[in-house]
Amino acid sequence: MSFGGFLDNSSGGGLGGATIVAYIPFSNNMAAAGAMAQNIYNSPGLSLALQQPSIDNQGDGVRMGENFDASIGRRSREEEHESRSGSDNIDGVSGDDQDAADNRPRKKRYHRHTPQQIQELEALFKECPHPDEKQRLELSKRLCLETRQVKFWFQNRRTQMKTQLERHENSLLRQENDKLRAENMSIREAMRNPICTNCGGPAIIGDLSLEEQHLRIENARLKDELDRVCALASKFLGRPLSSLATSIAPPLPNSNLELGVGSNGFGGLSTTLPLGPDFGGGVSNSLPVVPPNGVERSMFLELALAAMYELVKMAQTDEPLWIRSLEGGREVLNHDEYSRMFTPCIGIKPAGFLTEASRQTGVVIINSLALVETLMDSNRWAEMFPCMIARTSTTDVISSGMGGTRNGAIQLMHAELQLLSPLVPVREVNFLRFCKQHAEGVWAVVDVSIDTLRETSGAPTTYVKCRRLPSGCVVQDMPNGYSKVTWVEHVEYDESQVHHLYRPLLSSGIGFGAQRWVATLQRQCECLAILMSSTVPTGDHTAITVSGRRSMLKLAQRMTGNFCAGVCASTVHKWNKLNAGNVDEDVRVMTRKSVDNPGEPPGIVLSAATSVWLPVSPQRLFDFLRDERLRSEWDILSNGGPMQEIAHIAKGQDHGNCVSLLRSSAMNTNQSSMLILQETCMDAGGSLVVYAPVDIPAMQVVMNGGDSAYVALLPSGFSIIPDGTASPGPTTSNGNGDSHRVGGSLLTVAFQILVNSLPTAKLTVESVETVNNLISCTVQKIKAALQCES
């Protein structure tokens, strides 16, 4: 807020009172000048800035509360200075006049303006506190004044306004300081003479732990409120003010609850982050506002601080905490060093659980604020990672942040994390998410499971198959609008329900690891950057309008989401699993009813999915499955002939990241109204090929920008994941007697088919056998085409 420019520091030299120094006659009488300067620097408006600690922390400084008290004795001199209003001007006090009369001491003569002149000056001041030279010249002619008199009047008037505002702010801060001192004294007095709330008698010291926690949280809230007032005052005065919190309420003795209101917000623990030259300063580190309405919330507060400290340390520390593996050069967590550095914040690992840990750093086309907002919004978070998050929701918001930002935000969330395979169960986690700004352009978001806390507090819980140790990301802005993201994933899980084919992948940290999160984030942000660009990428179908591109992408997004939900059997849809004897062991068959859903055909939907290992590289397998010219080698919908791409929308620099519309070249009269919508994507974490048959009239509406929500489709497709270093396949020889392990891919094949158009109909054995044969035949065709039948 500028208040019409009244507080513009560019006028008069910056600080209020500094303009007065310009009127002191230049002479060799340094004592007179020193006395005037001392009088100026003793004003309460300047004492706030001059007695602050230096930026380099090379002085203790003076507490703001003492500045308020010391200023009372100087009030008479301030009032005397105030009484000399802007209507008074010292006559002949310019530099040139003073040089001419340097050796002739004379008494200063004052010129008082007439009421009419003052009225004219005040009227212009309200409209323009900083008139230019032309305005001052016109005003001086109209008021019969010299130009410099008009100039000096405006300077004095601005100084007077600034002094009044500073005095008002000092009064408000002094009142707030007194209020907090009184509250602090009452809290201390209450703790010296505790009273039992049940019997009214003296309380035992051992019973104070809960009450002490509540008092400390209330104290932290009051400190945060004071920081907010100081920030508001800084906006008024145009310069930063030191916080009063340290001079108001020193920490209570003999407490294990560290509130972290110190220099770093980590409970007094010293932490540095070598992520940039500005890291660690300039941003408030106060705690978020947490209503003291239960033991559980105070425990969440402690857990959030401990988890944030652990995440930052794991993100910044290299060896010996993280060491390079001999196979593949991946970073592997040194569990012995981890146990030495950290105390388990959610308890010891349950019996039978395994630990997976990974770390990855990458550059992303998104700024830190946008990424933080995405992570703290459950819907946007799920849209950013559609193949990894099946479902998520925010169950409770403990704090929404401070100052209108996400700094200090704490919320409780539930999520279902998935790996696209029926052989890997969905991971359901209940966790706390804490967001904190550490410096300008540097943020951290940490997740940590809360199931252990709920068991301690007596809340109802279910058997936990996965625990999320402090995991998340540290984000730092880069000059070109990009961000540097360091992601840490640390999880404990029950391996008993994971198929042996995927156990090496998960234990190595690749399946749900940091590399997959960062790769997906990079791909999605690249897609968003292309969609927001005004230029159409090379190779795109130029006949599609901008609104048509959006509608097609929205339809493809829904198709891919439904495909993932069918593969992993998440709670997005209500699936019923079938245990049929005529189905292969590794094929999972499920059914559900589709009723009143305009985006799906009504009736009984059957989903079948299986996963196999192939001794083929992920890139080769992906190129084969997405190539429309080779589609007839595995797809029965191609009708034995090649497919033709009639529309193409790029979603990334890689040509494989796109949405396409395909048409069969050998189309007969029965298929004349059918097209195939296909989405393909690939990154370092894996690749995806999803498709669904769609009606030509419906797609024409979508391509013209119509609503895609009414296009009925059932998706099928493939998910490809690198098998990692622990490949289960055989070894091969190069002819010289040397053998090496063959790197392969984990391929998931899934179909969703409408077996009956009546939702009330019953599923027949023949329908199940047909789908089972379809999926088995497709896998065999892929193996035969890639020459890997063995």
N, C-alpha and C positions, 0 to 999 in steps of 0.2 A: 504494500500500500504506500502510495507516495503523498497522499493528502494534497493533491494539486501541486506537487512539486515543492512543498514547504520544506521537506526534509532532504532535499537534494544536496549531497555533500560537495558537489562541484562548485558551489557558490561560496564565496568568502573564504576559501582555503580549506574546507573540510570540516573540522571539529567546531562545535559551537563555541564561540569565544575567540577562535583564532582570527576572525576578521577584525577584532578590536586591536590586535597587535599591529595591524597595518596602519593604524592611526597614530601610533606613538612616534613623536618626532625623533628623527635619527640624530643622535648627538653622542658625544663622548661621555656623557653622564650615564654610565652603565648602572649605577645604583638606582637611578629613577626608573630606567627601563626594567631592571630586575625586579623592582618592587611591583611594577605594573604586571609583569609576567607572572610573578608569584601570586598576585591577587587573582589572575585569570585561572591559573592551574589549581587553585584551591577551591574553585567552584565545584559543587556536587555533581554537575553534569559531566565534568571531565574526570572526576576522581574515579568513576566507574571504569573508565578505559585505562587510565594511567597506572592504577594500582593492581591491574590484573597480572597474573603470572605470564612470563614471556612464552612465546610459542616453543622455544627450545627448552622450556622447563628449567631455566638456569636461575630461577628465583622463586622463593616461596610465595611471594605476593602477599596481599592483604585480603582477608575475607570480606565478602561484600557486606555482611552484616555490620562489620566495623566501619566500613565506609559510610553507611547510613548514619550511624551514631555520631561520627566525627563531623558530619556536615551540619549538625544542628547549630553549632557555635558560629558558623559562618553565614547564618541566614540573614543577618542584618546587612552584611556587605552585599549579598546577592540582591536583597530588596533595594539597596541603594543603586546598584547597577541597573536593576529593573526599572526604577523610577525614571532613569534617564532614558526616556522612550525614544522610539525611532523618529520622533518629530524634532529631536535636537540634533544639530550638526555642529561639529567643531570647525570653526572658520579658519581657513588657511592652514590646514594640516596636511597638505600634499607634500611629496618628497621635494619638489622643486622649491616651494616656498620655504621649506625648512632649511634647505641648503643656503638660501639667500639670507636668512636671519639666524644663522647658526650661532653667531657670537653675541646676539642681542636677546637675552632672556626677556620674555614679555608674557603677560598674562593672557591665557587662552580666552578668546571671545566666542560666545555661543550665539547662534542665530536660531530663534524659535519661529517655526512656521505658523502661518495664520490658520484658523480653523478651516477656512475654505481650501487652503492648500493641502492640509492634512486629509480632508474629506476626499479630494481628488486623488491623492496618493493612495489612500486606503482602498478606494474603489478599484484602481488599477491593480493593486497588490492582490486583491481577491481573484481577479481574472488572470493575472500573469505575475507570479512572484519574481520571475527572472526576465525583466524587459530587456530587449536588445538596445543597441546604441541609437537606432532610429526612434524607437519608442521613448527613450529617455530624452532625446533632443526635442521631440514634439511636446512632451510633458513639461520640460523646463521652459520652453517658449510660452506655453499656455499659462504656466503658474508664475512666470517672471522669476525663475530660479536658475542658478547655474547648473550645468549638466552634472558636474561632480557632486553638487548638493543632492540632486535626485539620486545619483548612484549611491552615495553614502547613506541616504535615507533607506533605500531598499536593502542595503547590506545590514544596517542596524535592525531593520524590521524583521528580516529573516533570522538574524541572530536571536532577537527577542522571542520569536515564535519557537525556535528550537530550544531555547532555555526553558520556556514554559512547559513544553512537552517533556523535556528531560526531568523537570521537577515533578511533574505529574506521575511519570513512570517510577521515579524514585519513591514517591509516596506509596504507590501501589505495591511495589516490591517490598518496601519496609513493612507495610501491613501484612503481607503474605509471610514475610520472615517472622514477624512477631507471632502470627497465628500458628505457624509450624513449630516454633519454639515452645509455645504453650502446650500444643498437642504432644510434643515430644516429652515435656516435663510431666504431663499427666500420665503418659504411658510408663515412664520410668517410675513414677510414684506408685502406679498400680502394680508394677512388678516387684517393688520393694515390700509391699504389704499385700500379698495375694489373698484373695478371699474365695473360698469354695462356693461355687454357684448352687450346690445342692443343699448344704447345711448352713451356709453363712459364716462359718468359722474360718480360721486361718488355714490356708491350703498348704499341702506338703509340696516341697520343691519338685519332687518327682512327677507331680501331676501337671507341671507347667509346660510340658513339651508341646502339646497341641496349641495351647493358648499363646505360647511364645512364637510359634510358627505363624499364627494368625496376625499377631502384632507386627511381626517382621514384614509380612506381606503388605500389611496396611502402611507400614513405614515406607516400603519401597514404592507403593502407590503415591504417597504424598511427595516423595522425592521426584517421581516422574511428573507429577502435576507442577512442581516448582520448576523443573526443567522446561516444561511447556511454557510457563509464564516468562521465563528468561528468554526463550526463543522468540516469543511475541515481542518482548521489549527490544530484542536485537533488531527486529524488523522496523520498529519505530525509530530507533536511534541510528540505524545504518551501520552498526558495528557489533561484533559478537560480545556477549556478556558471559563472564565465568559463572558456572553453576554454584548455587548456594547450598546444594545438598550436602556437601562434605562438611560445611560449617554448622549445619543444623542438627544432624542426627548421626553421631558416630556409631559404629556397629556395637550391638549389645554383646557383653562378654559371655564366655562359656557356651557357645552355640555351635552345633554341627551343621546348621542350615546356612550355607553360603549363598547370598543373594546376588553376588556378582555385580554390584553397582560400581565397581572400581574401574580401572583403566581398560579392561577388556571384556567385562561381562561374563567371564567364565569362573565366577566364584573365587576370584583372587588368584587364579592360576595364571602364570605368565605364558602367553602364547604369541608367537609371531608367524606371519604368513608371508613368505617371500614371493608374492605375486605381483608386486609392482612398487614403485617408489613412494606412492601415496598411501600404502596399506597401513592402517592402524590409527588414523587420525581424522579429525574433522567431523565425526558422526557420533551422535549421542549413543551411549551404550547402556542406557537405563533399561530396566526390566519392563516387560509388557504389563499392562494393567490386568491383574487377575483378581476377580471378585473372591474374597475370602469366605466362601460358602461351603466348605467341606474339606476333609482331610485329603480326599483323592485329588483335588485340584492343586493343592500345595505340593503333593507328591509329583504331579505332572510337571510342575514348574521346575522342581529339582531335576527330574529326569531330562527335561528339555535342555537345561544348561549343561548337564553332564554329557548328553549325546552330542551337542554342538561342539563341545571341547574335543571329544574323541574324533568326530568327523574331520575337524580342521587339522588336527595332528596327523591323522592318517592321510589326509590329502597333501600335506606339505612334507612329510618325512619320507625319505628314501631308505637306503640301507642303514641299519640292518633290519628295519621293520619290513621293507619290501625288498625281495631279492629276485634276480632274473633266473628263470628256469632254463635248464640246458636244452629242453625240447621246445622249440618255437620262440624262445626268448620272452615269454610272457612274464609279467610281474606276479610273484607268488608271495602271499603273506607269511612271514616268519611267526608262527604261533607262539613260540617261546618268548620272543621279543615283545609280541603283543601282550602276553600275560604279564610281562614285567612292567610294561608302560601303563596299562589301564586296569582299573578295577571293574569287573562286570557290572554294568549299570542295570541289567535286567536279570541278574542271578546267574547261577552256573548252568552249563549246558545240560539239557535233559539226557537221560540215559538212552543210548541208541541213536541219537541225533548225529548228523554229520555237519561239517562246517564248510561253506564255500565263501571265498573272498576274492575280490578282483578290483582293479583300479585302472581307469582309462582317462586320457586327456585328449581333447580335440577342440578344434575351432569351428564355431557354429555361426550361421548367418542370422543372428538375432541379438538384440541388446539385452543387458542383464535385467532391466525392469520388465520387459515383455516376457522374458523367460520365467522370472519369479511369479508374475501374475498368472502365467499358464500353469505352473506347478501348484499354486495355492488354490486354483479353481478346479474342482474335481472333474467337471465336464470337459474343460479344455485340456486337462491333463490326459484324460482318456482319449480324446481326439488326437492328441499329439503322438500317442503311443498305441495305435489301434490294435496292433498284432500282439502286444504284450499285456495290455490291461483289458480284461474281459468286462469288468464292471467295477465301479468305484462310487463312493458317496462320502460326504462329510457328515459325521454323526453329531459333532458338537464343536462349537467355536469358543475356546477359552479366552482368546484375545484376538481382535481383528487388526492389531498393529497400532502404531503410534504416529501422530501427525499426518493422518491420511495416507500413510504408506503401509507396506507389508512388513516393515521393520518391527520385530517383536511379535509377529502373529503366531499364535499357537492354536492348532485345531486337531481334533480327533477324526480319523478317517478309517474307512473299511475299503478293502480292495481285493479283487480276485485277479491274480497274476497268472499268465498262461504261457506255455510253450506249445506251439501248434503240433500236437501229437496226441492221439488217444492213449498212448502208453505213459504219459506223464500227467499226473493229477494236477488240477488247478490249485494254486496256493492261495488260501484265504488268510489274510493278515488284518489285524486291528492294530493301528499304530498311531502315534503322535507325530505330527509334522510341525516343525519349528523353523521359522524364517528369520534371519537376522542380517542386517547390513553392517559390515565391518569397516567399510571405508567408502569413499565416493566411487561408485561404479563397481563395488565388490560386495557380493551377497553370498550367503550360504543357506541351503535348505536341507534339513536333516530329518530322517524318519527313524523311529524306534518303536518296537512293539510294546504294547501296554498290557498284555495278558497277565504278566506276573504281578503288576500293580493291582489289577482287578481281583486276582486271587487273594492278595494281601488284604484288600479292603472288604472282602466278602461278597463282591458282586458276582452274579452268576456267570460262569464261563463254560466253554466246551473244550473238548480235547484239541490241543494245538498241534498241528502238523508242521508248522513253519514259524520261526521266530526271526524277526527282522532286527538285527543289531544295528547300531548307529550307521546309517547309510544315507547317501544323498549326493549333493554336488556343491562345489564352490565355483561361482561364476564371476569372471572379471571382464569388464568392458575393454575393448580394444579400440584404437583410434579410428579404424575404418568402418565402424558400425557393427563389427563382428564381436563375438565373445569367446573367451577361453574358458572351457568347461572342464573341470576335474571331477570325475564321477567315481564314487566308492560304493561298492556293493558288498555287504557282509551279512550272511544269512546262516541260520541253523535250521535243518529240516530233517524230517523222517524219511529215510530212503526205502523203507520196506515196501511202499506202494509204487515205487518207480520201477519200470521195466529194466532188465539188465542191459538192454541195448542202449539206454540213455544214461545209465549211472556214471560212466566215465565223463560224459559231457557235462553233467551237472556238478560232479565233485570238482572238476577243474575250474569251475566258475564261468564257463562259456555259455551254458544254456540260459541262465538268468543273470549273467554277469554284466559288469560295467561297459564292456565293449559293445554289447547289444543295445544298451540304453543310449550310448553316445552315437552309435551308427544310425539308429532309428531317428534320433533327434536331428542329426545332420541331414538325413534324407528328407524328413518332413519340413524342416526349415528351408531347404533348397526348393522344395515344391511350392511352399508359400511365397517365396521370393519370385519365382517364375510366374505364379498366378497373379501376383500384384503388379507385375511389370506390364507396361503398356504395349510392348512389342510382342508379336506372336513368334514363338520359337520356330526355328527352321524345321520343316518337316511336318508341321501341324496342318490340319485341314482348315484352309482359310475360309471355307464356306460356312463354317460354324460361327455363329455370333458369340459375343462375349457372354451374354446371358445363357446361351446354349452350352458354352463350355462349362459354366458354373453348374448348370443342371446336370450335365453328364458326369461331372466329377462328384457331385453330391450323390447321384445314383450309384456310381462305382464305390463310393465310400460305404453306403448302406449294404451293398452286395458283399464287400470284403468283411464288414463287421458281422453279417449273418453267417458267412463262411467260417470265420474264426469261432463263433459261438457254437456252431455245429460240430466242429472238430474237437473242441475241448469240453463240451457238455457243461458250459457255465450256466449260471442261473439267469442269464438274459432271456432264455426260453425254458419252458417247463418240459424237459425231456423225460421219457420213460425208456429205461434200458431194457433190451430184449436179451434173454438168455436162451437162444435157439440152438438146438443140436446140429442143425444143418449149416451153421456159420463157422468159418475158420476161427482158430483160437485167437489170433491177433487182430481180428476184425471186430470193431465195436459197432453194434447196430442199435439205433434209438428211434423212437417215434414221438410225434407231438401232433396236436390238433391246431390247425390254422383257422381261426374264426374272426370275422370282422376286422381283418387286417388288409387294407387296400394295397399294401406293398407286397402281398403274397397271394397266390391262388388259394381259395378255400379248399379245405379237405384235410386228409391225413398225410403228413410229411414224414418221410423215412430218411434217416441220415445214416450213412455207413462210412467208416474211416478206418484206415490201417496205416502202419508205418513199417518201412523196410530199409535195409542198408544196401546201398549200391556202390560198387567199386568205381565210381565215376566222380570226377571233380564237380563241385557245386556249379561252377560257371558253365561247364559243358552241358550239364543236365538242365540248367535254366534256359540256355540258348535253344536247346532242343524242344522243350515244352512250349516256349513262347512263340516259336517260329510258325507262322500260319501256313507256310508252304509245306511243313512236315507234319501238320496236325492230323492228316489222314492216317498216319502210322499208329496212332493210339486212340483217336476220338471217333466214336461211332456216329456222332452228330455231323461229322464232315461228309458223310455219305460216300466215302471212298475216294474223294477228290480233294485237291488243295483248297485252302480258304483264301479269300481276298480281303485285304484291309481297305475299308472304304472311309474310315475316319480315324484320326490319330491326334491325341492331345498329350503333349510332353509334360512330365512331372519332375524332370530333373535333367542334368547334363548327360547322364547315361541314357542311351537310346532305349534301354530296357525298362526304364521307369516311365510308364505311360499308361494311358487308357485308350483302348482301341475298339472299333466296331468292325466286326468281321462278317463276311457273307460267303456262303459256299459257292464255289464256281460250278459245281455239278448239281445245282439246286433243281429239284423236281417240282411238280405242281403242288404236292402236299406240303412242301416247305417254303412256298413262295412268300409267306408272310412272316418268316422267322429270320432274325439276325442273332449274332452272338456278341454280347458286351464282355470285354476282357480287360482286366487290370493286371499289370505286371510291375514288380518292383524288386530291387536288389540292393543290398548294402553288405558291409562286412559281417553283419550278424546273421545273414541268411537271405532267402529270396522267396517270392510268392507269385503264383500264377492262379488267378481266380477268374471264372467266367460263368455266364448264365445266358440261356436263350431268352430273347426278348422279341416282342411284336414290332413289326416295322411301323405301323401307324403310331404306336406309343412312342417309339424312338424319334419319329419325326417331330412330335410335339416337344419332346425334351430338347432336341437339337435346335429348336426355335426359341428356347428359353422357357418352356412350359414347366409346370410342377412335376418333379420326378417322383413324388411320394406315391402316386397312383399307378406306377409301373410295377406290375406283379412279376416277381422273379424268384427263383430258387438257385442259389449258387453251388458250384462245384469247383474243384481245383486242386492245387498242389502246394505244399510247403517244403522248402529245401533248406537244410541246416548242415553246415560243415560238421563232420564227425569229430573234429579235434585231433589231437596228437595220439590219443589212445584208440586207434582204429581197430575194429574187430575183424577186419578182413584179412585175407591171406597175404603172404609175401610173394613177390615176383622176382625173377632173375633177369639180368640184363645180358646174359649170354657169356659173360666172363667169369661166372661163378659167384658174382656178388649179388646179394639179394637185399631188398629193402621193403619196408612196409608200404602198402598201397593206401593213399589217402582217398577217402570216399565221402559219400553224402548220406544223410538220413532223409529219406523221402516220405512224406505223408500224403496219401491220396484220400480224398473225401468227396462224397456225392450227397446231395439232397434232392430227393425225387418225390413228386406227388403221386402216391400210389392209389389214392381214391379221392374223388372230388366231393364226397360227402363226409363231413366231420364226424358224423355218428356211425359211420361204417366201421367194420372190424377188419383188422389186418389179417391177410391170408398168408399161409406158409409159402405159397408160390411167389408172392411179392418179395418176401425176405430172401428167398433163394435167387430171384432175379437180380436183386441189388448185390448180393454176395458174389454172384457170378460176374456181374459187371465190374466190380472193383478188382476181382482176381484177374479177369481178362485184361483190364487196363494195365495192371502191374506187369503182367507177362509180356504184353506188347511193348512196353517201355524197355524192359530188359532185352527183348529180342532186337529192338531197333538200335540199342546202344551196345549190343553184343556182349552182354554180361549175364547170360542165363545162369551161369554157375554161382 
